Amino acid sequence: MNSSATPSFDDFGLNRWLKDALDELGFEKPTPIQVEAFPLVRSGKNVVGVSQTGTGKTIAFMLPLLQDFKYSKDPSPRILILVPTRELVVQIVEEVKKLIKYMNHRVVGLYGGVNINTQALELEEGASIVVATPGRLYDHALNGNLKLKSVQKLVIDEVDVMLDLGFRYQLTNLFDILPQKRQNLMFSATMTSEIEELITDFFIAPKHISIAVSGTPLDNIEQTSYSIPNYYTKVNLLRILLKDQERFEKCIVFVASKKIADRLYENLGPQFGSRMGIIHSNKSQNNRFDTVQSFEDGQFNLLIATDVIARGVDFTGVSHVISFDTPEFPENYMHRIGRTGRAEKMGHSILLFTEKEEEYKTAIEELMEFQIPELEAPEEMEYSAQKAPEERPAQGATKSHNRNSKLIVGGGAFHEKKEKNRKVNLGNSKKAKKADKFKKPKAKGDKIQNRRNKKK
Ligand code: AMP
C-alpha cells in the first residue's frame, strides 16, 4: 500500500472487473476503513473491525474478498455475510450486485418474513455469495436448500445489533455447521464485553481494525439537546421544530418502543401525516420496504422509527436525527446518530431528555467524551401536564426494550454448549440433531423467554 498522505483506490491494485465496477460507483477515494481493511482482509487473517456505520464498511470488506474471488462451478456459497436485519440484507445485496457487475458471480439475499420456497428456487440457480439473517439461513440449511460446506469467508456485520436481538445462540450454532477452515470477518459499531467474549471463544488470533474509538461520534455530526419535562411537551416541541421543512429536510425521529412509535405517529399525524412514515418490527415486511422506499424517494421526509429496525439501514441525505427519548444504553445513541452525517456529509442530532433521562444522557456523554450542548426550548413551546402511560407509575412503565448486550450473557446451558463449540467445528450433519441444538424460537415470545432464562 502506498504510504502517501492521500490513499487512492489505485493503490489497491484491483482486478480489472472490480475496478470498472468501482469506477461506476463514482467514489473519489477510499475511506479510512477501506484503506485499513484491504491488506488485512486479503492476507486471509481473521479480522475484527470496530467502525461506525456510514464509514464505507461494506465496500471495505467486499473489495478485498472479491479481489481474489475466482469463478467456480460450485453452486454453493463461498462467501457468507450474516447481518441482523432484513433491510440490511437487501442493502448489502444491492451493493454487492454493483461490485460484481462485471464478474461471473451471483449474490442471493435470504431473510425471514417472506416465502421460503421463492428463495429456495433462487438458490437452485446457484449463489457464490449469500447475504442472510441467521434464522432464515439456518432454515435453508436445514431444509437442504443450501449447503454451507463451501463457505470460505464468513462476514458477520453489525455484531452488536446481532447480539442485541438475541442472535447469539443462533450464531454459535451456525459456527457448528460451517467449515472449520474459513476466514472470519466481524464488524461492529460498538465493542462490548460480550462481543469480546465471542471473539475470544471463536476467533483465532484476529487482527483488529479500529477506525474510531468505540463510542466516538463522527466529526461531521452537530449534536444538540433539549431538556423537556415529559412526553407531551416533547410532542409540542417537535410540532414547532418540524414545521421548518427547509431546515428539517429529511428527519428520523427515534423512539424507544413500538407503542411509543405508534402513539407519536398518531399525535403528529394531523400536522405531518402526509409526509410522515413509521417503521417498526410489528409492521409487515412489505410495509417496511415501502416506507423505506418512500423515505428514500422523498415522498416522506419524516420517519418515526424504533432503534432496532432503523439501525444499519443506509438512508441517504438524512439531515436530522431526533432522539425523542434518551436511550438507556449509550450504544443505541451512537447507532441513531450514525444515520445522519453519513459518507462525510454534515448531519445534525437533537436529543430530548427528561429529568429522569438525564443520567442516560450523562452516560452517553461519558462514552463520547463530549458534552452535548443544551439549547433553550422555543418560547412558543407549550408545557403539558398530561402524562403518557409510561410516565404514570401506577400502571407500570412500558420501559424501553433496548437491551444491553452485556446483560444477555448466557447461563449454564449456553456455557455447556460453548465448550463444545469453542474454535472447533464438530461437522455434525444430522438434521434433527442440528434442529434440536439450534432451538430456534418459534415465536417472539419464546425468544424473549429464552433470553430471560439465560439471564436467570
Ligand atoms: P456503509 O458504512 O457500508 O453503510 O456505507 C455508507 C455509505 O457510504 C454507502 O452509501 C456507501 O455506498 C458509501 N461509500 C462507501 N465507500 C465510499 C467511498 N469510498 N467514498 C464515498 N462514499 C462511499
Boltz pocket constraint, residues with backbone or C-beta under 6 A from the ligand:
constraints:
  - pocket:
      binder: B
      contacts: [[A, 27], [A, 28], [A, 29], [A, 30], [A, 31], [A, 34], [A, 52], [A, 53], [A, 54], [A, 55], [A, 56], [A, 57], [A, 58], [A, 59], [A, 312], [A, 314], [A, 342], [A, 343]]
      max_distance: 6.0
